Amino acid sequence: RPPRSTPFPYTTLFRSLETERLYELSRAILVDESPSRTESRALAHLVRIFELKQAEFLPAGEAASSFPIEPEWIERAQMQATPLRRSDWLLVPVQLGGKWAGTLALQPQRSGQLTDAVAGSIANLLAIGLERHVSLERVAAAEAARRSDELRTALLDGLAHDLKTPLTVIKTSASVLMDRQDRLDNATRELV
């Protein structure tokens, strides 16, 4: 039986570095406490951690007129559902909730800097960050609706109290007058 070949140390080191960078990116995206700027912050973290020239997120259905890659290539990357290389860019489709959210366009510093597997993992992390952002928006909207309902209930209770107090006084006074009808003249009795 021939001895098993061990992986080249560079490959192991490279994979270890990729794993560390993916972990750092996941922490940066998921621990970020400012969900209102999830996309731009995630891209800034991505450029810094992976030492890229540039990273852009091109939302599905929006025209990227100023982007240097033709829209057909962006659509092609989404249709084939795998990373696509075009000139010095790597186009990676991003899915969110089973639908295409857009395309992640990465411009590495050097050729071969990012493998397709790492690029796919980065796209998945971005999708998780975007999904987290959507979830936090839903929670905030639900909390706002709950508070609005509480405010409406308090307002109606206050109005009801303000209306009941004078009505109770009027009702009590009218009851007392009705009990003393025999002492009243005809005009007053008719008013009561």
Residue, then its C-alpha position, 0 to 999 in steps of 0.5 A: r500500500p503506498p503511503r498517503s501523501t500529506p497536503f503541501p504545507y502552503t495549502t494547509l496554511f492558506r486554508s487556515l488563513e482563509t478560515e481565520r478570515l472567514y471567522e473574523l468576517s462573520r464576527a464583524i458582520l454578526v456582532d455589528e450593533s448598527p443594523s441600519r448600515t449592515e451592507s456598507r459596513a459588511l463590505a468595509h469589513l470584507v475589504r479590510i479583512f480579505e485585503l481586497k481592492q474593492a467590494e460592491f453589492l449590486p442589489a437584484g433588479e437595480a441597474a448598475s450603470s456606473f459599475p465596470i462590469e456589463p449587466e449581462w455578466i452580473e445576470r449570468a453569475q446569478m443564473q449559474a448560481t456560482p461565482l463567475r470571474r470577469s476580468d479582475w472581478l469575481l461575481v458571486p450571487v447572493q441569495l436571501g430567503g431562497k430569492w436572489a438578493g443581488t450579486l457580490a462583486l469582489q476585486p482581489q489585489r492579485s489573481g487567485q487570492l480568493t477561491d470560489a469556495v471562500a467567495g461563496s462563503i463570503a456571500n453566505l455571510l453577507a446574506i446572513g447579515l442582510e437577513r439579520h438586518v431584515s429580522l431586526e427591522r421586523v422586530a423594531a416594527a412589531e415593537a413600534a406597533r405594540r407601543s402604538d397599540e398601548l398608546r391608543t389604549a391609554l388614550l381611549d381609557g383617558l377619554a372614556h374616563d373624562l366622559k364618564t365622570p361628568l355623565t355620572v354626575i349628571k345621572t346621579s343628579a337626575s336620579v335625585l331629582m326624579d326621586r323628588q318629583d312630587r315636590l317639583d312644579n310641572a315645568t321642572r318635572e317635565l325638564v327632569 
